[in-house]
Amino acid sequence: MKRQKRDMSARAFKRGYLAGISGKSKDSCPLEQVDTRQEWLNGWREGRMDNWEGLTGVSGIHRLPNISV
């Protein structure tokens, strides 16, 4: 089994970050479990802050965790 399948919290954070950086609402969180939902929201907050600071596209790619989805 691949590592990304085991680490659900890291995947949730990354997907939340990608949603935040693209400007999506936090209400678009697809997760139901409390722990993974919180990680998604943490990633969303980071992504929104980077979006507001102008770190979108290539300039913000270094902020993205090095985790494959």
N, CA, C and O atoms as a CHARMM CRD file, in Angstrom:
* protein
*
  276
    1    1 MET  N      0.83700  -1.17400   0.00000 PROA 1      0.00000
    2    1 MET  CA     0.00000   0.00000   0.00000 PROA 1      0.00000
    3    1 MET  C      0.88600   1.24100   0.00000 PROA 1      0.00000
    4    1 MET  O      1.88000   1.30600   0.72200 PROA 1      0.00000
    5    2 LYS  N      0.52300   2.20000  -0.79700 PROA 2      0.00000
    6    2 LYS  CA     1.32200   3.40300  -0.91400 PROA 2      0.00000
    7    2 LYS  C      1.15800   4.29800   0.31100 PROA 2      0.00000
    8    2 LYS  O      0.15000   4.24000   1.01500 PROA 2      0.00000
    9    3 ARG  N      2.16300   5.11700   0.54400 PROA 3      0.00000
   10    3 ARG  CA     2.17200   5.98000   1.72300 PROA 3      0.00000
   11    3 ARG  C      1.00100   6.96600   1.74500 PROA 3      0.00000
   12    3 ARG  O      0.40200   7.19000   2.79700 PROA 3      0.00000
   13    4 GLN  N      0.67000   7.55400   0.59500 PROA 4      0.00000
   14    4 GLN  CA    -0.39300   8.55500   0.59400 PROA 4      0.00000
   15    4 GLN  C     -1.75100   7.96200   0.96900 PROA 4      0.00000
   16    4 GLN  O     -2.63700   8.68500   1.42300 PROA 4      0.00000
   17    5 LYS  N     -1.91700   6.67900   0.78800 PROA 5      0.00000
   18    5 LYS  CA    -3.16400   6.04300   1.18300 PROA 5      0.00000
   19    5 LYS  C     -3.26600   5.92300   2.70000 PROA 5      0.00000
   20    5 LYS  O     -4.36800   5.92000   3.24800 PROA 5      0.00000
   21    6 ARG  N     -2.13100   5.82500   3.38000 PROA 6      0.00000
   22    6 ARG  CA    -2.14200   5.67000   4.82000 PROA 6      0.00000
   23    6 ARG  C     -2.26100   7.00100   5.54300 PROA 6      0.00000
   24    6 ARG  O     -2.86000   7.05500   6.61700 PROA 6      0.00000
   25    7 ASP  N     -1.71500   8.07000   4.99500 PROA 7      0.00000
   26    7 ASP  CA    -1.65600   9.34900   5.68100 PROA 7      0.00000
   27    7 ASP  C     -2.80200  10.25500   5.22300 PROA 7      0.00000
   28    7 ASP  O     -2.61000  11.15400   4.40400 PROA 7      0.00000
   29    8 MET  N     -3.97300  10.00800   5.75800 PROA 8      0.00000
   30    8 MET  CA    -5.16900  10.74500   5.34600 PROA 8      0.00000
   31    8 MET  C     -5.12200  12.20600   5.79000 PROA 8      0.00000
   32    8 MET  O     -5.65400  13.07100   5.09500 PROA 8      0.00000
   33    9 SER  N     -4.50100  12.49600   6.92300 PROA 9      0.00000
   34    9 SER  CA    -4.46600  13.87700   7.39600 PROA 9      0.00000
   35    9 SER  C     -3.60400  14.75100   6.48400 PROA 9      0.00000
   36    9 SER  O     -3.95300  15.90400   6.22900 PROA 9      0.00000
   37   10 ALA  N     -2.49600  14.22400   5.99500 PROA 10     0.00000
   38   10 ALA  CA    -1.64700  14.98600   5.08200 PROA 10     0.00000
   39   10 ALA  C     -2.36000  15.21700   3.75300 PROA 10     0.00000
   40   10 ALA  O     -2.24300  16.29100   3.16200 PROA 10     0.00000
   41   11 ARG  N     -3.08800  14.22700   3.28800 PROA 11     0.00000
   42   11 ARG  CA    -3.84700  14.38600   2.04200 PROA 11     0.00000
   43   11 ARG  C     -4.94900  15.41900   2.21500 PROA 11     0.00000
   44   11 ARG  O     -5.20300  16.22100   1.31700 PROA 11     0.00000
   45   12 ALA  N     -5.60500  15.39900   3.37400 PROA 12     0.00000
   46   12 ALA  CA    -6.67100  16.36100   3.64200 PROA 12     0.00000
   47   12 ALA  C     -6.10500  17.76900   3.69300 PROA 12     0.00000
   48   12 ALA  O     -6.71100  18.69700   3.15600 PROA 12     0.00000
   49   13 PHE  N     -4.94000  17.94800   4.33700 PROA 13     0.00000
   50   13 PHE  CA    -4.30700  19.26200   4.41200 PROA 13     0.00000
   51   13 PHE  C     -3.98500  19.77900   3.01400 PROA 13     0.00000
   52   13 PHE  O     -4.26700  20.93400   2.69300 PROA 13     0.00000
   53   14 LYS  N     -3.39700  18.92800   2.18900 PROA 14     0.00000
   54   14 LYS  CA    -3.00300  19.34600   0.84000 PROA 14     0.00000
   55   14 LYS  C     -4.21900  19.72400   0.00200 PROA 14     0.00000
   56   14 LYS  O     -4.20500  20.73400  -0.70200 PROA 14     0.00000
   57   15 ARG  N     -5.25600  18.92100   0.07900 PROA 15     0.00000
   58   15 ARG  CA    -6.45600  19.23300  -0.70500 PROA 15     0.00000
   59   15 ARG  C     -7.13500  20.50400  -0.20300 PROA 15     0.00000
   60   15 ARG  O     -7.67800  21.27500  -0.99500 PROA 15     0.00000
   61   16 GLY  N     -7.10500  20.72400   1.10500 PROA 16     0.00000
   62   16 GLY  CA    -7.62800  21.96700   1.65700 PROA 16     0.00000
   63   16 GLY  C     -6.81100  23.16300   1.21500 PROA 16     0.00000
   64   16 GLY  O     -7.35800  24.21900   0.90000 PROA 16     0.00000
   65   17 TYR  N     -5.48900  22.99200   1.19200 PROA 17     0.00000
   66   17 TYR  CA    -4.60200  24.06800   0.72900 PROA 17     0.00000
   67   17 TYR  C     -4.91700  24.42300  -0.71900 PROA 17     0.00000
   68   17 TYR  O     -5.02300  25.59800  -1.07100 PROA 17     0.00000
   69   18 LEU  N     -5.06300  23.40500  -1.54800 PROA 18     0.00000
   70   18 LEU  CA    -5.35900  23.65400  -2.96100 PROA 18     0.00000
   71   18 LEU  C     -6.70800  24.35100  -3.13900 PROA 18     0.00000
   72   18 LEU  O     -6.86100  25.19900  -4.01800 PROA 18     0.00000
   73   19 ALA  N     -7.68700  23.99200  -2.30300 PROA 19     0.00000
   74   19 ALA  CA    -8.98800  24.65900  -2.36900 PROA 19     0.00000
   75   19 ALA  C     -8.86200  26.11000  -1.92200 PROA 19     0.00000
   76   19 ALA  O     -9.46900  26.99900  -2.51900 PROA 19     0.00000
   77   20 GLY  N     -8.08300  26.35200  -0.88100 PROA 20     0.00000
   78   20 GLY  CA    -7.90600  27.70800  -0.37300 PROA 20     0.00000
   79   20 GLY  C     -7.15900  28.59200  -1.34000 PROA 20     0.00000
   80   20 GLY  O     -7.53100  29.74900  -1.53000 PROA 20     0.00000
   81   21 ILE  N     -6.11300  28.07600  -1.95500 PROA 21     0.00000
   82   21 ILE  CA    -5.30800  28.87300  -2.87600 PROA 21     0.00000
   83   21 ILE  C     -6.09800  29.21500  -4.13600 PROA 21     0.00000
   84   21 ILE  O     -5.83600  30.22900  -4.78200 PROA 21     0.00000
   85   22 SER  N     -7.06600  28.36700  -4.48500 PROA 22     0.00000
   86   22 SER  CA    -7.88200  28.65200  -5.66700 PROA 22     0.00000
   87   22 SER  C     -9.09600  29.51100  -5.34700 PROA 22     0.00000
   88   22 SER  O     -9.86300  29.85600  -6.24600 PROA 22     0.00000
   89   23 GLY  N     -9.28200  29.86500  -4.06800 PROA 23     0.00000
   90   23 GLY  CA   -10.34000  30.79600  -3.69200 PROA 23     0.00000
   91   23 GLY  C    -11.67800  30.16100  -3.37400 PROA 23     0.00000
   92   23 GLY  O    -12.68800  30.86200  -3.31100 PROA 23     0.00000
   93   24 LYS  N    -11.71500  28.86900  -3.17400 PROA 24     0.00000
   94   24 LYS  CA   -12.97400  28.19900  -2.85100 PROA 24     0.00000
   95   24 LYS  C    -13.38500  28.47800  -1.41000 PROA 24     0.00000
   96   24 LYS  O    -12.55200  28.82400  -0.57200 PROA 24     0.00000
   97   25 SER  N    -14.65000  28.32800  -1.13700 PROA 25     0.00000
   98   25 SER  CA   -15.19400  28.54800   0.19200 PROA 25     0.00000
   99   25 SER  C    -14.86100  27.38400   1.11500 PROA 25     0.00000
  100   25 SER  O    -14.70200  26.25000   0.66300 PROA 25     0.00000
  101   26 LYS  N    -14.75500  27.66800   2.40900 PROA 26     0.00000
  102   26 LYS  CA   -14.48100  26.58200   3.35500 PROA 26     0.00000
  103   26 LYS  C    -15.68600  25.67100   3.50000 PROA 26     0.00000
  104   26 LYS  O    -15.55600  24.56200   4.01800 PROA 26     0.00000
  105   27 ASP  N    -16.84500  26.10800   3.05900 PROA 27     0.00000
  106   27 ASP  CA   -18.03600  25.26400   3.08200 PROA 27     0.00000
  107   27 ASP  C    -17.97100  24.14900   2.04600 PROA 27     0.00000
  108   27 ASP  O    -18.81100  23.24900   2.05100 PROA 27     0.00000
  109   28 SER  N    -16.98500  24.20100   1.16000 PROA 28     0.00000
  110   28 SER  CA   -16.85400  23.15500   0.13600 PROA 28     0.00000
  111   28 SER  C    -16.07000  21.94800   0.63500 PROA 28     0.00000
  112   28 SER  O    -15.73100  21.06800  -0.15600 PROA 28     0.00000
  113   29 CYS  N    -15.77600  21.88800   1.92200 PROA 29     0.00000
  114   29 CYS  CA   -15.03600  20.75600   2.48900 PROA 29     0.00000
  115   29 CYS  C    -15.85700  19.47700   2.33200 PROA 29     0.00000
  116   29 CYS  O    -16.98600  19.40900   2.81600 PROA 29     0.00000
  117   30 PRO  N    -15.30200  18.46300   1.66200 PROA 30     0.00000
  118   30 PRO  CA   -16.06500  17.24000   1.41400 PROA 30     0.00000
  119   30 PRO  C    -15.96200  16.20000   2.53600 PROA 30     0.00000
  120   30 PRO  O    -16.58800  15.14400   2.44600 PROA 30     0.00000
  121   31 LEU  N    -15.19600  16.47400   3.57300 PROA 31     0.00000
  122   31 LEU  CA   -14.90100  15.47000   4.58900 PROA 31     0.00000
  123   31 LEU  C    -15.89600  15.50500   5.74400 PROA 31     0.00000
  124   31 LEU  O    -16.41300  16.56300   6.10300 PROA 31     0.00000
  125   32 GLU  N    -16.15200  14.34500   6.31300 PROA 32     0.00000
  126   32 GLU  CA   -17.09900  14.20400   7.40500 PROA 32     0.00000
  127   32 GLU  C    -16.41900  13.95800   8.75100 PROA 32     0.00000
  128   32 GLU  O    -16.89000  14.44200   9.78000 PROA 32     0.00000
  129   33 GLN  N    -15.31100  13.20600   8.74900 PROA 33     0.00000
  130   33 GLN  CA   -14.63100  12.87400  10.00200 PROA 33     0.00000
  131   33 GLN  C    -14.00400  14.12600  10.60500 PROA 33     0.00000
  132   33 GLN  O    -13.45800  14.96200   9.88500 PROA 33     0.00000
  133   34 VAL  N    -14.08300  14.25400  11.92700 PROA 34     0.00000
  134   34 VAL  CA   -13.65300  15.46500  12.61500 PROA 34     0.00000
  135   34 VAL  C    -12.16300  15.73000  12.41500 PROA 34     0.00000
  136   34 VAL  O    -11.77800  16.86000  12.11600 PROA 34     0.00000
  137   35 ASP  N    -11.32600  14.71800  12.57300 PROA 35     0.00000
  138   35 ASP  CA    -9.87400  14.91800  12.47900 PROA 35     0.00000
  139   35 ASP  C     -9.43700  15.32800  11.07500 PROA 35     0.00000
  140   35 ASP  O     -8.68600  16.29000  10.91200 PROA 35     0.00000
  141   36 THR  N     -9.89800  14.61200  10.08200 PROA 36     0.00000
  142   36 THR  CA    -9.49700  14.93800   8.71100 PROA 36     0.00000
  143   36 THR  C    -10.12800  16.24200   8.25100 PROA 36     0.00000
  144   36 THR  O     -9.52700  16.98500   7.47500 PROA 36     0.00000
  145   37 ARG  N    -11.33000  16.52300   8.72300 PROA 37     0.00000
  146   37 ARG  CA   -11.96900  17.80700   8.37800 PROA 37     0.00000
  147   37 ARG  C    -11.17100  18.96900   8.94400 PROA 37     0.00000
  148   37 ARG  O    -11.01300  19.99300   8.27900 PROA 37     0.00000
  149   38 GLN  N    -10.66300  18.82200  10.17100 PROA 38     0.00000
  150   38 GLN  CA    -9.86000  19.87700  10.77600 PROA 38     0.00000
  151   38 GLN  C     -8.56200  20.09000  10.00300 PROA 38     0.00000
  152   38 GLN  O     -8.13100  21.23000   9.82600 PROA 38     0.00000
  153   39 GLU  N     -7.93800  19.01600   9.54500 PROA 39     0.00000
  154   39 GLU  CA    -6.72200  19.14500   8.73500 PROA 39     0.00000
  155   39 GLU  C     -7.02400  19.84400   7.41700 PROA 39     0.00000
  156   39 GLU  O     -6.23700  20.66900   6.95200 PROA 39     0.00000
  157   40 TRP  N     -8.16600  19.51500   6.81500 PROA 40     0.00000
  158   40 TRP  CA    -8.56600  20.16700   5.56400 PROA 40     0.00000
  159   40 TRP  C     -8.74100  21.66900   5.80400 PROA 40     0.00000
  160   40 TRP  O     -8.28500  22.48700   5.00500 PROA 40     0.00000
  161   41 LEU  N     -9.40100  22.02400   6.90300 PROA 41     0.00000
  162   41 LEU  CA    -9.61400  23.44000   7.21400 PROA 41     0.00000
  163   41 LEU  C     -8.29600  24.15300   7.51500 PROA 41     0.00000
  164   41 LEU  O     -8.13000  25.31600   7.14700 PROA 41     0.00000
  165   42 ASN  N     -7.35900  23.47600   8.17500 PROA 42     0.00000
  166   42 ASN  CA    -6.04500  24.07500   8.41200 PROA 42     0.00000
  167   42 ASN  C     -5.33900  24.35800   7.08800 PROA 42     0.00000
  168   42 ASN  O     -4.74700  25.42300   6.91300 PROA 42     0.00000
  169   43 GLY  N     -5.39900  23.42000   6.17200 PROA 43     0.00000
  170   43 GLY  CA    -4.81900  23.62100   4.85000 PROA 43     0.00000
  171   43 GLY  C     -5.52500  24.72300   4.08900 PROA 43     0.00000
  172   43 GLY  O     -4.88800  25.50500   3.38300 PROA 43     0.00000
  173   44 TRP  N     -6.84300  24.78800   4.23000 PROA 44     0.00000
  174   44 TRP  CA    -7.62000  25.83500   3.56200 PROA 44     0.00000
  175   44 TRP  C     -7.19900  27.21300   4.06300 PROA 44     0.00000
  176   44 TRP  O     -7.03700  28.13900   3.26900 PROA 44     0.00000
  177   45 ARG  N     -7.02200  27.35200   5.36700 PROA 45     0.00000
  178   45 ARG  CA    -6.59100  28.63500   5.93600 PROA 45     0.00000
  179   45 ARG  C     -5.22100  29.04800   5.40500 PROA 45     0.00000
  180   45 ARG  O     -5.01000  30.20500   5.04300 PROA 45     0.00000
  181   46 GLU  N     -4.29700  28.09700   5.36200 PROA 46     0.00000
  182   46 GLU  CA    -2.96300  28.38500   4.81500 PROA 46     0.00000
  183   46 GLU  C     -3.06000  28.82500   3.35600 PROA 46     0.00000
  184   46 GLU  O     -2.40200  29.77600   2.93500 PROA 46     0.00000
  185   47 GLY  N     -3.88700  28.12100   2.59900 PROA 47     0.00000
  186   47 GLY  CA    -4.06600  28.45500   1.19100 PROA 47     0.00000
  187   47 GLY  C     -4.68900  29.81500   0.99100 PROA 47     0.00000
  188   47 GLY  O     -4.28400  30.55800   0.09700 PROA 47     0.00000
  189   48 ARG  N     -5.67300  30.15700   1.81200 PROA 48     0.00000
  190   48 ARG  CA    -6.30300  31.48100   1.70300 PROA 48     0.00000
  191   48 ARG  C     -5.31500  32.58200   2.04400 PROA 48     0.00000
  192   48 ARG  O     -5.28100  33.61400   1.37200 PROA 48     0.00000
  193   49 MET  N     -4.50500  32.37400   3.08800 PROA 49     0.00000
  194   49 MET  CA    -3.50100  33.39100   3.44100 PROA 49     0.00000
  195   49 MET  C     -2.51000  33.58100   2.30600 PROA 49     0.00000
  196   49 MET  O     -2.14200  34.71000   1.98400 PROA 49     0.00000
  197   50 ASP  N     -2.07400  32.47900   1.69400 PROA 50     0.00000
  198   50 ASP  CA    -1.14800  32.58900   0.57200 PROA 50     0.00000
  199   50 ASP  C     -1.81300  33.26200  -0.62400 PROA 50     0.00000
  200   50 ASP  O     -1.16500  34.01600  -1.35100 PROA 50     0.00000
  201   51 ASN  N     -3.08700  32.99800  -0.83100 PROA 51     0.00000
  202   51 ASN  CA    -3.82300  33.63400  -1.91400 PROA 51     0.00000
  203   51 ASN  C     -3.89900  35.14200  -1.68200 PROA 51     0.00000
  204   51 ASN  O     -3.68400  35.92500  -2.60700 PROA 51     0.00000
  205   52 TRP  N     -4.20000  35.54400  -0.46400 PROA 52     0.00000
  206   52 TRP  CA    -4.29700  36.97600  -0.14000 PROA 52     0.00000
  207   52 TRP  C     -2.95400  37.67500  -0.25500 PROA 52     0.00000
  208   52 TRP  O     -2.89600  38.85900  -0.58400 PROA 52     0.00000
  209   53 GLU  N     -1.86200  36.94500   0.01800 PROA 53     0.00000
  210   53 GLU  CA    -0.52000  37.52200  -0.07900 PROA 53     0.00000
  211   53 GLU  C      0.02100  37.48600  -1.50200 PROA 53     0.00000
  212   53 GLU  O      1.12300  37.97300  -1.75900 PROA 53     0.00000
  213   54 GLY  N     -0.73200  36.92400  -2.41500 PROA 54     0.00000
  214   54 GLY  CA    -0.32800  36.89500  -3.81400 PROA 54     0.00000
  215   54 GLY  C      0.56300  35.73500  -4.18800 PROA 54     0.00000
  216   54 GLY  O      1.18500  35.75400  -5.25000 PROA 54     0.00000
  217   55 LEU  N      0.64000  34.73100  -3.34500 PROA 55     0.00000
  218   55 LEU  CA     1.47800  33.56300  -3.63200 PROA 55     0.00000
  219   55 LEU  C      0.68500  32.51200  -4.39300 PROA 55     0.00000
  220   55 LEU  O      0.48100  31.40300  -3.90000 PROA 55     0.00000
  221   56 THR  N      0.24300  32.85700  -5.57900 PROA 56     0.00000
  222   56 THR  CA    -0.51100  31.91500  -6.39400 PROA 56     0.00000
  223   56 THR  C      0.34600  31.48800  -7.57900 PROA 56     0.00000
  224   56 THR  O      1.29200  32.18100  -7.95700 PROA 56     0.00000
  225   57 GLY  N      0.01300  30.36600  -8.14800 PROA 57     0.00000
  226   57 GLY  CA     0.73900  29.87000  -9.30700 PROA 57     0.00000
  227   57 GLY  C      2.14400  29.42700  -8.95100 PROA 57     0.00000
  228   57 GLY  O      2.35300  28.77000  -7.93100 PROA 57     0.00000
  229   58 VAL  N      3.09600  29.77800  -9.77900 PROA 58     0.00000
  230   58 VAL  CA     4.47100  29.34000  -9.60700 PROA 58     0.00000
  231   58 VAL  C      5.10300  29.98000  -8.36800 PROA 58     0.00000
  232   58 VAL  O      5.94700  29.35300  -7.72800 PROA 58     0.00000
  233   59 SER  N      4.72200  31.19700  -8.01600 PROA 59     0.00000
  234   59 SER  CA     5.33500  31.86500  -6.86800 PROA 59     0.00000
  235   59 SER  C      4.96400  31.20900  -5.55100 PROA 59     0.00000
  236   59 SER  O      5.68100  31.38100  -4.56600 PROA 59     0.00000
  237   60 GLY  N      3.87200  30.46400  -5.49800 PROA 60     0.00000
  238   60 GLY  CA     3.45900  29.82400  -4.25800 PROA 60     0.00000
  239   60 GLY  C      3.68100  28.32700  -4.21900 PROA 60     0.00000
  240   60 GLY  O      3.32400  27.67900  -3.23600 PROA 60     0.00000
  241   61 ILE  N      4.25300  27.77200  -5.24700 PROA 61     0.00000
  242   61 ILE  CA     4.41400  26.32300  -5.33200 PROA 61     0.00000
  243   61 ILE  C      5.36000  25.80100  -4.26200 PROA 61     0.00000
  244   61 ILE  O      5.23200  24.64900  -3.84500 PROA 61     0.00000
  245   62 HSD  N      6.29100  26.60400  -3.81400 PROA 62     0.00000
  246   62 HSD  CA     7.21800  26.15200  -2.77700 PROA 62     0.00000
  247   62 HSD  C      6.53000  25.97100  -1.42900 PROA 62     0.00000
  248   62 HSD  O      7.05600  25.27300  -0.56200 PROA 62     0.00000
  249   63 ARG  N      5.36400  26.58700  -1.23400 PROA 63     0.00000
  250   63 ARG  CA     4.62500  26.47100   0.01500 PROA 63     0.00000
  251   63 ARG  C      3.84200  25.16500   0.11600 PROA 63     0.00000
  252   63 ARG  O      3.49100  24.73600   1.21500 PROA 63     0.00000
  253   64 LEU  N      3.57400  24.55100  -0.99300 PROA 64     0.00000
  254   64 LEU  CA     2.78800  23.32700  -1.02000 PROA 64     0.00000
  255   64 LEU  C      3.59300  22.18000  -0.42000 PROA 64     0.00000
  256   64 LEU  O      4.74100  21.96100  -0.80500 PROA 64     0.00000
  257   65 PRO  N      3.00100  21.44700   0.51900 PROA 65     0.00000
  258   65 PRO  CA     3.73500  20.31700   1.10800 PROA 65     0.00000
  259   65 PRO  C      4.14800  19.31400   0.02600 PROA 65     0.00000
  260   65 PRO  O      3.43300  19.13200  -0.96000 PROA 65     0.00000
  261   66 ASN  N      5.25500  18.69100   0.20500 PROA 66     0.00000
  262   66 ASN  CA     5.77100  17.73700  -0.77100 PROA 66     0.00000
  263   66 ASN  C      5.12300  16.37500  -0.56400 PROA 66     0.00000
  264   66 ASN  O      5.77600  15.42400  -0.13400 PROA 66     0.00000
  265   67 ILE  N      3.84000  16.29100  -0.87300 PROA 67     0.00000
  266   67 ILE  CA     3.05600  15.07300  -0.70500 PROA 67     0.00000
  267   67 ILE  C      2.31000  14.83000  -1.99700 PROA 67     0.00000
  268   67 ILE  O      1.66600  15.74300  -2.51500 PROA 67     0.00000
  269   68 SER  N      2.37900  13.64100  -2.52400 PROA 68     0.00000
  270   68 SER  CA     1.63400  13.34000  -3.74100 PROA 68     0.00000
  271   68 SER  C      0.21500  12.93600  -3.39000 PROA 68     0.00000
  272   68 SER  O     -0.01000  12.21100  -2.42100 PROA 68     0.00000
  273   69 VAL  N     -0.74200  13.40500  -4.17900 PROA 69     0.00000
  274   69 VAL  CA    -2.15300  13.09400  -3.93500 PROA 69     0.00000
  275   69 VAL  C     -2.55400  11.88300  -4.71200 PROA 69     0.00000
  276   69 VAL  O     -3.70800  11.45800  -4.64100 PROA 69     0.00000
